[in-house]
Amino acid sequence: MFTPPLPGWLACAGFALKRVTDLLERLVPQARAEVWSSVWVWIQFLEEVNIKRPPAASSLMRLVFMDTIIGFWDDPHTRPSVESQGRIHEFLTAGWVSTFNFPYVASTLIPGVSRFVLSITDMGNATHVRELIAGSGGSNNDLASLIVKHLRKVIPRRDSVLTQNDGVALLAALKIAEYAPLSEFLASHGFVDVICTTLCALCGPEMTSRPLLLPLPLPPMVFEQLLIHLDVFPRMTRLKEALDGGILRAIVLSASRPIVADYQKHLQALLGSILPQGLVYHSVLTRLRAALDDAKPLTRNREFRNSVFFGMWQDFVRAATDRLDLLAKFDRGEIGQTRACGHIECTSPMKTDDDLMRCARCRSSFYCSKECQSQDWAAGHRKLCRSLLKREDELAYLSTEVKFLRTILNHDYAHARPDVAAKHTKALETHPDALCGVIFDYRQGPTGQIECGPLPADSELTRLFGARVERSGGRLELHVMVLNVGKARTEWLALPMRVGGETFGATH
């Protein structure tokens, strides 16, 4: 219990509530229930006055309400009466919000509200949810902000050592975070980052040697929330946050623990598909090197090297290292910076984007001269331009990534070119009437599975590209990158490639 510095008669009311709670143990059980009924009426009346006061002052009074409610709820004789009151979640949540305005009382009051939420709150109960939202500020965004602030308060650092109260507070926050409508709002407040921090703390050596005694195991619950928040569209944004937040460190620490069965499937998903799928994105790779360096010292411990995940980790690091080497060359301008003129009849050498003219409308086609641009417009770009413009709008989230994706495609094609040529020839012979292309499937990882065969003809852009390929007389091939971009969504990125002669490169 704390003493609130409140002015005038409201201060007297606050002290009265404090004294009533202090006297509970001296009252007979029947009297306690009667006192609670009066106290609850008094709290609601005081809030009607309190809500008109300045924010700082009203927040302080809400701490008093919260403290009083928890005091009565902790008493087994009055607990049923407290739990049955309408708006009880609203008043407790309002007090919960106020704890962050007065940090000196947070450590005293947060355990109480956490125990209440863990014991009573049902996120499938519309009334409970409505009251939580009202108490937090009135919107899903306000409730999400509260949960993230709560987690940052409970687990401020990756090396935090959790107490039993911290474990209860974490369980309470996760219980509310499981409410699906909060997902996007949680993410906007940095939920992925704080979840990675939480995993690092939970799986650290201190916690492994001194586990918490809780009704539910924490690591698998936190991993489950992490995977839910990584399975979004577009995924690359969350992957960047996770890498910055220490996801690789968390993986190594958790895999080093003696008991991993509860979250084995989560580690397999991260190392086997989710993280490898992100190795095609420039923005993800730019964060990866620092994340690998951060986790590297931990990979030397015997427990991790003896774990069932060490082999998967090595496979991931090898693939990541290859892509990081490619990224370094790309950033230095050594590769991936040239393309062919978009006019398929043109035989001019490959040039950089700066040395080519770009179509002002679709901004996707490049030409070596106005003459080539004019001829290509008449030869089919007039129709293609509209579809390319639509694609640019649809793939806006990939706009900064496309140039590097092309570089990956060129790189992988160069290494597999003889095999691809044979496969492509066979596909054309097997399906003479179909639109065939070279498919680079990156849904299972950074090393694309390369197949040649018919392409889906339900895309206008693919059909228009196909027509250009047919007119090219073998100078163009239609290459398609297949990407898992999150939320069970697959992106087919069609890219015509100039492949005649010794050079090859993108035309769009």
C-alpha positions as CSV (number, residue, x, y, z in Angstrom):
1,M,0.0,0.0,0.0
2,F,1.2,3.5,-0.8
3,T,0.3,7.0,0.5
4,P,-1.1,9.2,-2.3
5,P,-0.1,12.9,-2.3
6,L,-3.6,14.2,-3.3
7,P,-5.1,17.6,-2.6
8,G,-8.1,18.5,-0.4
9,W,-11.1,16.3,0.2
10,L,-10.0,13.9,-2.6
11,A,-6.9,13.2,-0.6
12,C,-9.1,12.4,2.4
13,A,-11.1,10.0,0.2
14,G,-7.9,8.3,-0.9
15,F,-6.7,7.9,2.7
16,A,-10.1,6.6,3.7
17,L,-9.9,3.9,1.0
18,K,-6.4,3.0,2.2
19,R,-7.6,2.7,5.8
20,V,-10.6,0.6,4.9
21,T,-8.3,-1.9,3.1
22,D,-5.9,-1.9,6.1
23,L,-8.9,-2.8,8.4
24,L,-10.1,-5.7,6.4
25,E,-8.4,-8.4,8.4
26,R,-10.0,-7.2,11.6
27,L,-13.5,-7.5,10.3
28,V,-15.7,-10.6,10.3
29,P,-16.2,-12.1,6.8
30,Q,-19.8,-11.0,6.5
31,A,-18.8,-7.4,7.3
32,R,-16.1,-7.5,4.7
33,A,-18.6,-8.2,1.9
34,E,-20.8,-5.3,3.1
35,V,-17.9,-3.0,3.3
36,W,-16.8,-3.9,-0.3
37,S,-20.3,-3.0,-1.6
38,S,-20.0,0.5,-0.1
39,V,-16.4,0.9,-1.2
40,W,-17.3,0.0,-4.8
41,V,-20.1,2.6,-4.9
42,W,-17.6,5.2,-3.4
43,I,-14.9,4.4,-6.0
44,Q,-17.4,4.9,-8.9
45,F,-18.5,8.2,-7.5
46,L,-15.0,9.4,-7.0
47,E,-14.1,8.5,-10.6
48,E,-16.9,10.7,-11.9
49,V,-15.1,13.6,-10.1
50,N,-11.7,12.4,-10.9
51,I,-12.2,12.1,-14.6
52,K,-12.6,16.0,-14.8
53,R,-9.2,16.6,-13.2
54,P,-5.8,17.0,-15.0
55,P,-4.3,13.8,-16.3
56,A,-1.5,13.5,-13.8
57,A,-3.8,14.0,-10.8
58,S,-6.5,11.7,-12.2
59,S,-3.9,9.0,-12.8
60,L,-2.8,9.2,-9.2
61,M,-6.3,8.6,-8.0
62,R,-6.7,5.6,-10.3
63,L,-3.7,4.0,-8.6
64,V,-5.6,4.3,-5.3
65,F,-8.7,2.7,-6.9
66,M,-6.6,-0.1,-8.3
67,D,-4.8,-0.7,-5.0
68,T,-8.1,-0.8,-3.1
69,I,-9.7,-3.2,-5.6
70,I,-6.7,-5.6,-5.5
71,G,-6.7,-5.4,-1.7
72,F,-10.4,-6.6,-1.5
73,W,-9.8,-9.2,-4.3
74,D,-6.9,-10.7,-2.4
75,D,-9.3,-11.4,0.5
76,P,-11.0,-14.8,-0.1
77,H,-14.2,-13.6,1.6
78,T,-14.7,-10.7,-0.7
79,R,-13.1,-12.0,-3.9
80,P,-16.4,-13.4,-5.4
81,S,-18.1,-10.0,-4.9
82,V,-15.2,-8.2,-6.5
83,E,-15.1,-10.5,-9.5
84,S,-18.8,-10.1,-10.1
85,Q,-18.8,-6.3,-10.3
86,G,-19.4,-4.7,-13.7
87,R,-16.6,-2.4,-14.9
88,I,-14.0,-4.0,-12.5
89,H,-11.7,-4.7,-15.4
90,E,-12.0,-1.1,-16.6
91,F,-11.0,0.4,-13.3
92,L,-8.1,-2.0,-12.8
93,T,-6.8,-1.4,-16.4
94,A,-7.0,2.4,-15.9
95,G,-4.9,1.9,-12.8
96,W,-2.6,-0.3,-14.7
97,V,-2.0,2.4,-17.3
98,S,-1.4,4.9,-14.5
99,T,1.5,2.8,-13.1
100,F,3.7,4.0,-16.0
101,N,3.1,7.6,-15.0
102,F,4.4,6.8,-11.5
103,P,7.3,4.3,-11.9
104,Y,8.0,4.2,-8.2
105,V,4.8,2.3,-7.5
106,A,4.8,0.0,-10.5
107,S,6.8,-2.8,-8.9
108,T,4.3,-2.7,-6.0
109,L,1.0,-2.6,-8.0
110,I,1.8,-4.5,-11.2
111,P,2.0,-7.9,-9.5
112,G,-1.6,-7.5,-8.2
113,V,-3.2,-6.6,-11.5
114,S,-1.2,-9.4,-13.2
115,R,-2.5,-12.0,-10.8
116,F,-6.0,-10.7,-11.4
117,V,-5.8,-10.9,-15.2
118,L,-4.2,-14.3,-15.0
119,S,-6.9,-15.6,-12.7
120,I,-10.0,-13.9,-13.9
121,T,-9.7,-12.3,-17.4
122,D,-11.3,-14.2,-20.3
123,M,-10.4,-12.8,-23.7
124,G,-13.3,-14.7,-25.1
125,N,-15.6,-12.7,-22.9
126,A,-16.8,-9.7,-24.8
127,T,-17.5,-7.8,-21.5
128,H,-14.0,-8.3,-20.2
129,V,-12.5,-7.2,-23.5
130,R,-14.7,-4.2,-23.7
131,E,-13.7,-3.1,-20.2
132,L,-10.0,-3.7,-20.8
133,I,-10.2,-1.5,-23.9
134,A,-12.1,1.2,-22.1
135,G,-9.7,1.3,-19.1
136,S,-6.7,1.4,-21.3
137,G,-7.9,4.5,-23.2
138,G,-10.7,3.4,-25.5
139,S,-9.2,1.6,-28.4
140,N,-7.3,-1.6,-29.4
141,N,-4.3,0.5,-30.0
142,D,-4.4,1.8,-26.4
143,L,-4.6,-1.7,-25.0
144,A,-1.8,-2.9,-27.3
145,S,0.4,0.0,-26.1
146,L,-0.3,-0.9,-22.5
147,I,0.8,-4.5,-23.1
148,V,4.1,-3.6,-24.8
149,K,4.9,-1.0,-22.1
150,H,4.1,-3.6,-19.5
151,L,6.5,-6.2,-21.1
152,R,9.3,-3.6,-21.4
153,K,8.8,-2.7,-17.7
154,V,8.9,-6.4,-16.6
155,I,11.8,-7.4,-18.9
156,P,13.8,-4.4,-19.8
157,R,17.0,-6.2,-21.1
158,R,18.0,-9.4,-22.8
159,D,20.0,-10.4,-19.7
160,S,17.2,-9.6,-17.2
161,V,16.7,-12.2,-14.5
162,L,13.0,-12.8,-13.9
163,T,11.4,-13.2,-10.5
164,Q,8.3,-15.2,-9.8
165,N,6.3,-12.0,-9.9
166,D,7.8,-11.2,-13.3
167,G,6.8,-14.6,-14.6
168,V,3.2,-14.0,-13.5
169,A,3.3,-10.5,-15.1
170,L,4.5,-12.0,-18.4
171,L,1.8,-14.7,-18.4
172,A,-0.8,-12.0,-17.9
173,A,0.5,-9.9,-20.8
174,L,0.6,-13.0,-23.1
175,K,-2.9,-13.9,-22.2
176,I,-4.2,-10.5,-23.5
177,A,-1.8,-10.5,-26.4
178,E,-3.4,-13.7,-27.7
179,Y,-6.5,-11.6,-28.5
180,A,-6.3,-11.6,-32.4
181,P,-7.6,-8.1,-33.1
182,L,-4.7,-6.7,-31.1
183,S,-2.1,-8.2,-33.4
184,E,-1.4,-5.3,-35.8
185,F,-1.5,-2.8,-33.0
186,L,0.9,-4.7,-30.9
187,A,3.3,-4.9,-33.8
188,S,3.1,-1.1,-34.3
189,H,4.4,-0.6,-30.8
190,G,7.4,-3.0,-31.1
191,F,5.9,-6.2,-29.9
192,V,8.3,-8.4,-32.0
193,D,11.3,-6.6,-30.5
194,V,10.1,-7.0,-26.9
195,I,9.2,-10.7,-27.5
196,C,12.7,-11.4,-28.7
197,T,14.1,-9.6,-25.7
198,T,11.8,-11.7,-23.5
199,L,13.0,-15.0,-25.1
200,C,16.7,-14.0,-24.6
201,A,16.0,-13.4,-20.9
202,L,13.8,-16.5,-20.4
203,C,16.4,-18.8,-22.0
204,G,19.5,-17.3,-20.5
205,P,21.8,-19.3,-18.3
206,E,20.4,-17.7,-15.1
207,M,16.9,-18.8,-15.9
208,T,17.9,-22.2,-17.1
209,S,19.6,-23.0,-13.7
210,R,16.7,-21.4,-11.8
211,P,13.4,-22.0,-13.6
212,L,10.2,-20.3,-12.5
213,L,7.4,-22.2,-10.9
214,L,4.4,-21.2,-13.0
215,P,1.2,-22.9,-14.1
216,L,2.2,-22.7,-17.7
217,P,5.6,-23.0,-19.4
218,L,6.7,-19.6,-20.7
219,P,9.2,-20.3,-23.5
220,P,6.7,-22.1,-25.8
221,M,4.1,-19.5,-25.2
222,V,6.5,-16.7,-26.1
223,F,7.7,-18.6,-29.2
224,E,4.1,-19.1,-30.3
225,Q,3.5,-15.4,-30.1
226,L,6.7,-14.7,-32.1
227,L,5.7,-17.0,-34.9
228,I,2.2,-15.5,-35.0
229,H,3.6,-12.0,-35.4
230,L,6.2,-13.1,-38.0
231,D,3.4,-14.7,-40.1
232,V,2.2,-11.4,-41.5
233,F,2.2,-9.6,-44.9
234,P,4.8,-8.4,-45.8
235,R,7.0,-10.6,-43.6
236,M,10.3,-8.8,-44.3
237,T,9.3,-5.9,-42.0
238,R,8.9,-8.1,-39.0
239,L,12.0,-10.1,-39.8
240,K,14.0,-6.9,-39.6
241,E,12.6,-6.1,-36.2
242,A,13.2,-9.7,-35.0
243,L,16.9,-9.6,-36.1
244,D,17.3,-6.2,-34.4
245,G,15.6,-7.6,-31.3
246,G,18.0,-10.5,-30.9
247,I,16.1,-13.5,-32.5
248,L,19.3,-15.3,-33.4
249,R,20.6,-14.9,-29.9
250,A,17.3,-16.2,-28.6
251,I,17.4,-19.3,-30.9
252,V,20.9,-20.2,-29.8
253,L,20.1,-19.7,-26.1
254,S,16.9,-21.7,-26.3
255,A,18.4,-24.5,-28.3
256,S,21.1,-24.8,-25.6
257,R,18.7,-25.6,-22.8
258,P,18.3,-29.2,-21.6
259,I,14.6,-29.3,-22.3
260,V,13.5,-28.0,-25.7
261,A,10.6,-30.4,-26.6
262,D,8.0,-27.8,-25.8
263,Y,9.2,-25.4,-28.4
264,Q,11.1,-27.7,-30.8
265,K,8.6,-27.2,-33.6
266,H,9.0,-23.4,-33.2
267,L,12.8,-23.6,-33.6
268,Q,12.4,-25.9,-36.6
269,A,10.0,-23.4,-38.2
270,L,12.4,-20.5,-37.6
271,L,15.6,-22.2,-38.8
272,G,14.0,-24.3,-41.4
273,S,11.7,-21.9,-43.3
274,I,10.9,-18.5,-41.8
275,L,14.5,-17.1,-41.5
276,P,15.8,-18.8,-44.7
277,Q,12.9,-17.3,-46.7
278,G,14.0,-13.9,-45.6
279,L,17.5,-14.2,-47.1
280,V,16.4,-12.9,-50.5
281,Y,15.6,-9.4,-49.1
282,H,18.2,-6.7,-49.1
283,S,16.7,-5.0,-46.0
284,V,16.8,-8.2,-44.1
285,L,20.3,-9.1,-45.0
286,T,21.6,-5.6,-44.0
287,R,20.6,-6.5,-40.4
288,L,21.7,-10.1,-40.5
289,R,25.4,-9.7,-40.2
290,A,25.2,-7.8,-36.9
291,A,22.7,-10.4,-35.6
292,L,25.0,-13.2,-36.5
293,D,28.0,-11.5,-34.8
294,D,25.8,-11.0,-31.7
295,A,24.9,-14.7,-31.5
296,K,28.3,-16.2,-32.6
297,P,30.0,-16.3,-29.1
298,L,27.0,-18.2,-27.8
299,T,27.4,-20.9,-30.5
300,R,30.7,-22.1,-29.0
301,N,29.1,-23.6,-25.9
302,R,29.0,-27.3,-25.7
303,E,25.3,-27.5,-25.0
304,F,24.4,-25.8,-28.3
305,R,26.9,-27.9,-30.3
306,N,25.4,-31.0,-28.9
307,S,21.8,-29.9,-29.6
308,V,19.6,-31.3,-32.3
309,F,19.5,-27.8,-33.8
310,F,23.2,-27.3,-34.4
311,G,23.1,-28.9,-37.8
312,M,20.2,-26.7,-38.9
313,W,22.0,-23.6,-37.5
314,Q,25.1,-24.5,-39.6
315,D,23.0,-24.9,-42.7
316,F,21.3,-21.5,-42.1
317,V,24.7,-19.8,-41.4
318,R,26.2,-21.2,-44.6
319,A,23.2,-20.0,-46.7
320,A,23.3,-16.6,-45.0
321,T,27.0,-16.2,-45.5
322,D,26.6,-16.8,-49.3
323,R,23.9,-14.2,-49.5
324,L,25.8,-11.7,-47.4
325,D,28.8,-12.1,-49.8
326,L,26.4,-11.4,-52.7
327,L,25.0,-8.4,-50.8
328,A,28.5,-6.9,-50.2
329,K,29.3,-7.2,-53.9
330,F,25.9,-5.6,-54.8
331,D,26.4,-2.7,-52.4
332,R,29.9,-2.1,-53.8
333,G,28.4,-1.9,-57.3
334,E,30.4,-5.0,-58.5
335,I,27.3,-6.9,-59.7
336,G,23.7,-6.5,-60.4
337,Q,23.9,-3.0,-61.7
338,T,23.5,-3.5,-65.5
339,R,20.5,-4.5,-67.7
340,A,19.6,-4.9,-71.4
341,C,17.7,-2.4,-73.4
342,G,14.0,-3.1,-73.2
343,H,13.6,-3.1,-77.0
344,I,14.0,-6.8,-77.9
345,E,15.5,-6.0,-81.3
346,C,18.2,-3.9,-79.8
347,T,21.7,-5.4,-79.8
348,S,23.5,-2.7,-77.8
349,P,25.6,-3.9,-74.8
350,M,24.4,-4.1,-71.2
351,K,24.4,-0.7,-69.4
352,T,23.7,0.6,-65.9
353,D,20.3,2.2,-65.0
354,D,22.0,5.6,-65.0
355,D,23.1,5.2,-68.6
356,L,19.6,4.1,-69.8
357,M,16.3,6.0,-70.3
358,R,13.4,4.9,-68.1
359,C,9.8,4.9,-69.2
360,A,8.3,7.9,-67.4
361,R,4.9,6.1,-67.0
362,C,5.6,2.6,-65.7
363,R,9.2,3.4,-64.5
364,S,9.9,-0.3,-65.1
365,S,11.2,-0.4,-68.7
366,F,14.7,0.9,-69.7
367,Y,16.0,1.9,-73.1
368,C,19.3,2.9,-74.6
369,S,17.7,5.6,-76.9
370,K,14.5,7.4,-77.8
371,E,14.4,5.4,-81.0
372,C,14.4,2.1,-79.1
373,Q,11.7,3.3,-76.8
374,S,9.5,4.5,-79.6
375,Q,9.9,1.2,-81.5
376,D,9.2,-0.9,-78.4
377,W,6.1,1.2,-77.7
378,A,4.7,0.3,-81.1
379,A,5.8,-3.3,-80.7
380,G,3.8,-3.9,-77.5
381,H,4.9,-1.8,-74.7
382,R,1.8,0.3,-75.1
383,K,-0.3,-2.5,-73.6
384,L,2.5,-3.8,-71.3
385,C,3.0,-0.4,-69.7
386,R,-0.4,-0.3,-68.1
387,S,0.1,-3.8,-66.6
388,L,3.6,-2.8,-65.3
389,L,2.1,0.3,-63.7
390,K,-0.5,-1.8,-61.9
391,R,2.2,-4.3,-60.8
392,E,4.3,-1.4,-59.4
393,D,1.3,-0.4,-57.3
394,E,0.7,-4.0,-56.1
395,L,4.3,-4.6,-55.3
396,A,5.0,-1.2,-53.7
397,Y,6.2,-3.1,-50.6
398,L,8.9,-4.7,-52.7
399,S,10.0,-1.5,-54.6
400,T,13.3,-1.1,-52.7
401,E,14.0,-4.8,-53.0
402,V,13.4,-5.6,-56.7
403,K,16.9,-4.6,-57.9
404,F,18.5,-7.0,-55.4
405,L,16.0,-9.7,-56.2
406,R,17.0,-9.4,-59.9
407,T,20.7,-9.7,-58.8
408,I,19.9,-12.9,-56.9
409,L,18.1,-14.2,-60.0
410,N,21.0,-13.4,-62.2
411,H,23.4,-15.0,-59.8
412,D,21.5,-18.2,-59.4
413,Y,20.8,-18.4,-63.1
414,A,24.5,-18.0,-63.9
415,H,25.4,-20.9,-61.6
416,A,22.8,-23.2,-63.0
417,R,22.7,-22.0,-66.6
418,P,23.7,-25.2,-68.4
419,D,21.2,-27.3,-66.4
420,V,18.5,-24.7,-66.9
421,A,19.0,-24.6,-70.6
422,A,18.5,-28.4,-70.9
423,K,15.4,-28.2,-68.6
424,H,13.9,-25.3,-70.6
425,T,14.4,-27.1,-73.9
426,K,12.7,-30.2,-72.6
427,A,9.8,-28.1,-71.2
428,L,9.3,-26.4,-74.6
429,E,9.2,-29.7,-76.3
430,T,6.9,-31.3,-73.8
431,H,4.5,-28.3,-73.8
432,P,4.7,-26.7,-77.2
433,D,1.4,-24.8,-76.9
434,A,2.0,-23.5,-73.3
435,L,3.7,-20.4,-72.0
436,C,6.8,-21.9,-70.5
437,G,9.3,-20.2,-68.2
438,V,12.1,-20.7,-65.7
439,I,10.7,-20.9,-62.2
440,F,13.0,-20.0,-59.3
441,D,11.1,-21.1,-56.1
442,Y,12.5,-19.4,-52.9
443,R,9.6,-20.5,-50.7
444,Q,11.8,-23.1,-48.9
445,G,14.9,-21.0,-48.5
446,P,17.5,-18.8,-50.2
447,T,18.7,-21.4,-52.6
448,G,16.0,-21.4,-55.2
449,Q,14.6,-24.7,-56.5
450,I,14.8,-24.2,-60.3
451,E,12.2,-25.8,-62.5
452,C,11.1,-25.2,-66.1
453,G,7.6,-25.6,-67.3
454,P,4.2,-24.0,-68.0
455,L,3.4,-20.8,-66.2
456,P,-0.1,-19.8,-64.8
457,A,-1.8,-17.9,-67.6
458,D,-4.2,-16.1,-65.2
459,S,-2.0,-13.0,-65.1
460,E,-2.3,-10.4,-67.9
461,L,1.2,-9.3,-67.2
462,T,2.6,-12.8,-67.6
463,R,0.7,-13.2,-70.9
464,L,2.1,-9.9,-72.2
465,F,5.6,-10.9,-71.2
466,G,5.0,-14.3,-72.8
467,A,4.1,-12.6,-76.1
468,R,7.4,-10.6,-75.9
469,V,9.3,-13.8,-75.3
470,E,7.7,-15.4,-78.4
471,R,8.6,-12.4,-80.6
472,S,12.2,-12.3,-79.3
473,G,13.3,-15.3,-81.4
474,G,15.1,-16.8,-78.4
475,R,16.7,-13.6,-77.1
476,L,14.3,-13.5,-74.1
477,E,13.3,-16.0,-71.5
478,L,10.6,-15.5,-68.9
479,H,12.0,-16.0,-65.4
480,V,9.7,-16.1,-62.4
481,M,10.7,-15.7,-58.8
482,V,8.3,-17.4,-56.4
483,L,8.4,-15.9,-52.9
484,N,6.6,-16.6,-49.6
485,V,5.8,-13.0,-48.5
486,G,3.8,-14.0,-45.4
487,K,0.3,-14.8,-44.3
488,A,0.1,-17.8,-46.6
489,R,0.6,-15.4,-49.6
490,T,2.8,-16.4,-52.5
491,E,4.2,-13.8,-54.9
492,W,5.0,-14.7,-58.5
493,L,7.4,-12.0,-59.7
494,A,7.8,-12.3,-63.5
495,L,11.0,-11.0,-64.9
496,P,11.9,-11.2,-68.7
497,M,15.7,-11.9,-69.1
498,R,17.9,-11.3,-72.1
499,V,19.8,-14.5,-72.5
500,G,21.0,-14.6,-76.0
501,G,24.8,-14.7,-76.5
502,E,27.3,-14.6,-73.7
503,T,25.6,-11.9,-71.7
504,F,22.2,-12.0,-69.9
505,G,20.3,-9.6,-67.7
506,A,16.9,-8.1,-66.9
507,T,14.9,-6.1,-69.4
508,H,12.3,-5.0,-66.9
